[in-house]
Amino acid sequence: MNGLRKLLPALMLAALCPPARADYIGDQVALCEAPLTPENRQGVIAACSAVVLFGELPGDIQLPAFVHRGNAYALGADFPHALVDYAIAMDIDARNPDPLVARGITLLKQKKFQDAWNDFDAAIALAPRDAVALYGRGLAAQKLGKDGSADLAAATALDPGLARFYDDYGL
């Protein structure tokens, strides 16, 4: 299923665009979805911007581009741009939990714990076994002085590496 999901954007591009244009956009999509590091942050922003500016692509290509670009902005502490990108992604598909989870992490970084908890809770309503959202909700609850241990335990059972993931983000 994951292999098909990764292949779907390329198939859609091939159907929508002439070959040279599809190659360019396909390359930009691949660069946009590259694992994010401080060194490639600007390249990810540029590639994702090329994808979203293309404008004629279906939502399942545009939504991840907005989320990835938002993540790149957030990595550079450009929170206003990150939050705008997450909001646009949510407008594209309000049933996709990914922008909510990404925004929740960004809100945690800004110490907006109640807003982060709300986003993680909404993401869990859409995807009850989303380990990142469960861990984020548990962490936000703890920051609010509440008991988040059940969420943290459930998330860790689903993905034991989550504590390290959140720690890597300074959370």
C-alpha positions in Angstrom: 0.0 0.0 0.0 2.8 2.4 0.9 4.5 1.7 -2.4 1.3 2.6 -4.3 0.8 5.7 -2.2 4.3 6.9 -3.2 3.7 6.0 -6.8 0.3 7.7 -7.1 1.7 11.3 -7.3 4.0 10.3 -10.2 1.1 8.6 -12.0 -1.1 11.6 -11.6 1.6 14.0 -12.8 2.1 11.9 -15.9 -1.6 12.0 -16.7 -1.8 15.8 -16.1 1.4 17.1 -17.6 3.5 16.8 -20.7 6.6 14.7 -20.1 9.1 17.5 -19.5 6.8 19.3 -17.1 5.9 16.1 -15.3 9.6 15.4 -14.8 10.2 18.9 -13.4 7.2 18.7 -11.0 8.1 15.1 -10.1 11.6 16.2 -9.2 10.2 19.1 -7.1 7.9 16.8 -5.3 10.8 14.4 -4.5 12.9 17.3 -3.2 10.0 18.6 -1.2 9.4 15.3 0.5 13.1 14.7 1.3 14.0 14.1 4.9 14.3 17.5 6.5 17.6 18.7 8.0 18.9 22.1 8.9 21.2 21.9 5.8 18.5 21.2 3.3 15.7 23.3 4.9 15.9 26.1 2.3 16.0 23.6 -0.6 12.8 21.9 0.8 11.1 25.3 1.1 12.0 26.1 -2.5 10.9 22.7 -3.9 7.7 22.7 -2.0 7.0 26.3 -3.1 7.5 25.2 -6.7 4.9 22.4 -6.1 2.3 24.6 -4.5 2.8 27.4 -7.0 2.1 25.0 -9.8 -1.5 25.2 -8.7 -3.0 22.6 -11.0 -2.0 19.5 -9.0 -4.6 17.5 -7.0 -4.9 17.9 -3.3 -3.1 14.7 -2.4 0.0 16.2 -3.9 -0.5 19.8 -2.7 -1.5 19.0 0.9 1.8 17.2 1.7 3.8 20.0 0.0 2.2 22.5 2.3 2.8 20.3 5.4 6.5 19.7 4.3 7.1 23.4 3.6 5.4 24.2 7.0 7.7 21.8 8.7 10.7 23.4 7.0 9.6 26.9 8.1 9.0 25.6 11.7 12.6 24.1 11.7 13.9 27.6 11.1 11.5 29.0 13.8 9.5 30.8 11.2 6.3 29.9 13.0 3.9 32.4 11.2 4.7 30.9 7.8 4.5 27.4 9.1 1.1 28.0 10.6 -0.2 29.5 7.4 0.9 26.5 5.4 -0.7 24.0 7.9 -4.0 26.0 7.7 -3.9 25.8 3.9 -3.3 22.1 4.1 -6.3 21.7 6.4 -8.4 23.6 4.0 -7.4 21.2 1.2 -8.5 18.2 3.3 -10.0 18.7 6.7 -10.1 14.9 7.2 -6.3 14.5 7.0 -4.7 14.5 10.4 -1.2 15.3 9.2 -1.5 19.1 9.2 -3.1 19.0 12.6 -0.2 16.9 14.0 2.4 19.2 12.4 0.7 22.3 13.7 0.4 20.7 17.1 4.2 20.1 17.2 4.8 23.7 16.1 2.4 25.0 18.8 4.2 22.9 21.4 7.5 24.5 20.3 5.9 27.9 20.9 4.6 26.8 24.4 1.0 27.1 23.3 0.1 24.0 25.1 -3.7 24.2 25.1 -3.8 24.9 21.4 -1.4 22.1 20.7 -3.5 19.7 22.9 -6.6 20.7 20.8 -4.8 20.0 17.5 -3.5 16.6 18.7 -7.0 15.7 20.1 -8.6 16.6 16.7 -6.0 14.5 14.9 -6.7 11.6 17.1 -10.4 11.9 16.4 -9.5 11.4 12.7 -6.8 8.8 13.3 -7.1 7.1 16.7 -3.8 5.2 16.3 -1.6 8.1 15.2 1.3 7.6 17.6 2.8 11.1 17.0 -0.5 12.7 17.8 -1.0 10.5 20.9 2.4 11.4 22.2 1.9 15.1 21.5 -1.4 15.1 23.3 0.1 13.4 26.3 3.1 15.8 26.3 0.8 18.8 26.0 -1.4 17.5 28.8 1.6 17.2 31.0 2.7 20.7 30.2 -0.8 21.8 31.2 -0.4 20.1 34.5 -2.7 17.2 33.6 -2.1 13.5 33.4 -1.0 12.5 29.9 0.6 9.2 30.8 -2.0 7.1 29.1 -1.5 8.8 25.8 2.3 8.7 26.2 2.1 4.9 27.0 -0.2 4.2 24.1 2.0 6.2 21.7 5.2 4.5 23.0 3.6 1.1 22.5 2.9 2.0 18.9 6.3 3.6 18.2 9.0 3.2 20.9 11.2 5.9 19.2 8.7 8.7 19.7 10.3 10.1 22.9 13.6 10.5 20.9 11.6 12.2 18.0 10.1 14.7 20.4 13.4 15.2 22.2 15.1 15.9 18.9 12.6 18.8 18.4 13.4 20.2 21.8 10.1 19.1 23.3 
